[in-house]
Amino acid sequence: MSFPYKKNIEKSMKKFYDSLCEKNKRRYAAIESEKLSHGGVNY
């Protein structure tokens, strides 16, 4: 699977994700997985 985000966007997303508590990390990951559809969970 190719990466769906540019490196700078992915870096910003990672920084935001790292600032979240565990509960919100799971929520954020679920939303991103839904947005990416097929292969989103693996990504």
C-alpha positions as CSV (number, residue, x, y, z in Angstrom):
1,M,0.0,0.0,0.0
2,S,1.3,3.4,-0.8
3,F,1.2,6.1,1.8
4,P,-1.9,8.3,1.4
5,Y,-0.4,11.3,3.1
6,K,2.5,13.6,2.3
7,K,5.4,13.3,4.7
8,N,4.9,16.8,6.3
9,I,1.2,16.0,6.8
10,E,2.0,12.7,8.3
11,K,4.5,14.3,10.7
12,S,1.9,16.8,11.9
13,M,-0.7,14.0,12.4
14,K,1.9,12.0,14.4
15,K,2.7,15.0,16.6
16,F,-1.0,15.6,17.3
17,Y,-1.6,11.9,18.0
18,D,1.3,11.9,20.5
19,S,-0.4,14.7,22.4
20,L,-3.6,12.8,23.0
21,C,-4.6,10.7,25.9
22,E,-5.1,6.9,25.3
23,K,-8.9,7.2,24.9
24,N,-8.6,9.9,22.3
25,K,-5.7,8.2,20.5
26,R,-8.1,5.3,19.9
27,R,-10.8,7.6,18.6
28,Y,-8.5,9.4,16.3
29,A,-7.1,6.1,14.9
30,A,-10.6,4.8,14.3
31,I,-11.6,8.0,12.4
32,E,-8.4,7.8,10.2
33,S,-9.0,4.1,9.6
34,E,-12.5,4.9,8.4
35,K,-11.3,7.7,6.1
36,L,-8.7,5.5,4.5
37,S,-11.2,2.7,3.9
38,H,-9.6,-0.5,2.5
39,G,-6.2,-1.0,4.1
40,G,-6.7,1.8,6.6
41,V,-6.3,-0.4,9.7
42,N,-3.0,-1.8,8.4
43,Y,-1.7,1.6,7.6
